[in-house]
Amino acid sequence: MAFLGKNVFGKLNKTDENIVSFVEKKVDEKRMHFLKELLEHNGFEIIIQDIPGKTEEDPTLYNVATTDLVFNPTTFVYQRRLLTLDGRKVTPAYWNQETDDTSPQYYER
């Protein structure tokens, strides 16, 4: 998912009193597990919201949110404030699950 560059706040449902900061919306199960594991490793409380498909054939999608309203994926990734499970700094390519390489370059020639 592309970085939005801003915090996206909201409620998980209309009756919920708590406001959350959305990490990503409408992601598949694999992406949801990746984000949940990575962010919980970095000390964030993560809330997952299921979005059932409109038909039985449609996959279930997920909203990934955190209770930390300061969390902004763009800021935390580009300032290299997140760590992988083995202690390396998260890069944009790692965040987007394009590679497991976490070398400090943001682009390649």
N, C-alpha and C positions, 0 to 999 in steps of 0.2 A: 504494500500500500504506500502511496506517496505521502510524504510528510505534509501536514496541513499548515504548519508554522504557527498555529495558535492553539490555545486550550479549547477543548470542546466540553462544555459542562452540560449537565442535565440530570433528569430523574430517570431511573430505570423504568418506572411506570407511573401512571397518573396519581396513584394513591400513596406513593412513597414520599416520605418527608425529606429524606436525605438526598443531597446533591452529590453527584459523582463527576469525576473527570474521565471522559471516555478515552481509552487508549486507541482502540480501533472498533469499528462497527461492521456488522455483517461479514464476519470472517468464517472460514470453514473450520472444522474440528481440529485439523492438524495445526493450523495457525494459532487457534485459541490455546491449545496445549503448550505450544512454543512460547507464546507471550506470557501465559500464566506462570510457567516454570521459571522463565527468565526474570520476570518482575518480582515474584515471590522470593527468589534467591537474592534480589537486591533490596529486600525489606519492605516491599509495598504490599498492602492488603488489596487483593484482587477480587472483584465481583464479576461473575459470569452470568449473562442473561441469555437464555435460549430463545431463538426465534424460529418456531416451527415452520416448515414449508407449507405452501398453500395446498399442495396435494401430497399424497403419500410418496410419490416419486421424487419430489423436491427435497434436497438435503436440508437438514437443520443448520441454521447459521447461528452465530453467536456475537453478542456485544461484549467486549472486554472493557472493564472500567476499574478505576481505583478510587479509594476513598480519599487519597491525597490530592487535594485540589491544586496543588502547586505543580504536580507532574505534567510535563509537556514532552511527548516523545521526541520532537525535533530538538529541543534544548538539551535534553538528557543524552541523546545519542551524539550530537555534534560537539558537545562539551566533554564527551567521553566519560560520563559519570556513571554509566552502567557497566557491570562486569558480567562476563560469561560464567557458566557454572564452574569452569576451571580457572577462573581468575584473570582472564584476558579482557581488555577493554572492548566494548561493543562498538562496531563501526556501522555506518549506514548499510553496507552490503550484508553484514551479518544480521542486522535487524530485519532486513527485507528477505532473509533466508536465501540470498543469492549465492553465498559462499560461507565456508567455515573459517576462512582466512580473516584475521583481525589485524593485519598490518596497518600502520597508521595512515596510509594514503587513502584519500577519499575517491580517487579516480586513477585510471591507468592510462598510459600514453598509447 
